[in-house]
Amino acid sequence: LSRKEWLGATLVCSGLGVMLGVGSPSAGGFSMSASDWMLSMLAGWGLTLALVAASRRMRWPAPRAALLGLASGVLFGLEDALTPYLLHQLNHHPLSLLMSWQLYMFVLAGVYGIATIQASYAAGPLTAGLPTASVAEPVVGMLIGVFALGEHLATSSLALGLELASAVVMVAGTWMLGRSPL
């Protein structure tokens, strides 16, 4: 690996670590209202399908791989949001878990997420698809957690500034890795 790739990887990992460390997401609920479930799933799947469609229009391998990686990260982020509900159901109402649509949405998101990340690896360099997936998953999971599951992030001016700066650092690192010839 060249210095540029090491720097890009360091920026992605550092930015993600700072965002999660400073943001310090608090535990929220395990479930949400039906309308919040619907909105989260429709937004996640809509964004995923739009990213996959956009990737099909890309002529160059790296942007195609990056878009497919981002799509898989969104789906894995949806799985992050579904996991607390499924674990709660498994512990308290195991038989009702089989009747819940969330279980089947989890499986569908996982299967399509794996297929999409594999398509990303086939479409272009690993350095384009993997970082976007790695960044998108926790960000999507955290956004759904904050907006629908009642989790809280640190909101002091310093924390918000560091969270924004870490997002910029992650994007810069992802961009650097996406431009790598590997």
C-alpha positions, 0 to 999 in steps of 0.5 A, a space after each residue: 500500500 502507498 502512503 496515500 492508501 494508508 492515509 485514507 484508511 487512517 482518516 476513515 477509521 479515525 473519523 469513524 472512531 471520533 464520531 462514535 466516541 464523541 457522539 457517544 450514542 446512548 441506549 434507546 428503545 428497542 422498537 418504534 412506532 409503525 410509522 417510524 418503522 415504515 419511514 425508516 425501511 422505505 427511506 433505507 430501501 429507497 436510497 439503496 435502490 437509487 444507489 444501485 440504479 446510479 451505479 449501473 450508469 457509472 462507466 468507471 469502476 471505482 465510482 460504481 464500486 463506491 456506490 454499490 458499497 454505499 448501498 450495502 452499508 445502508 442495508 447493513 445500517 437497517 439491520 443495525 436498527 432491526 437488531 434490538 427489536 429482534 433480540 428483545 422479541 427472541 428473549 421475551 416472545 420467541 414464537 412471535 418473532 417468527 410472525 414479525 415482518 422485522 425478522 424477514 426484513 432483516 434477512 432480506 436486508 442481509 441477503 441483498 446487502 451481501 449481494 450488493 457488497 459482493 457486486 461492489 467488489 466485482 465492479 471495481 477496486 476494493 478500496 472504493 467499495 469497502 470504505 463506503 460500506 464501512 462508513 455508511 453502516 454505523 452512520 445509518 444505524 446511528 441516524 435511525 437510532 437517534 431519529 426513531 429509537 430515541 437514542 441521544 448523541 452528545 449535543 454540546 457545541 464542542 461535540 457537534 463540531 467534532 462530530 461534523 469534523 469527523 464526518 468530513 474526515 471520513 468523507 475525505 478518507 473515503 474519497 482518497 481510497 476511492 481514487 486508489 489504483 488498487 
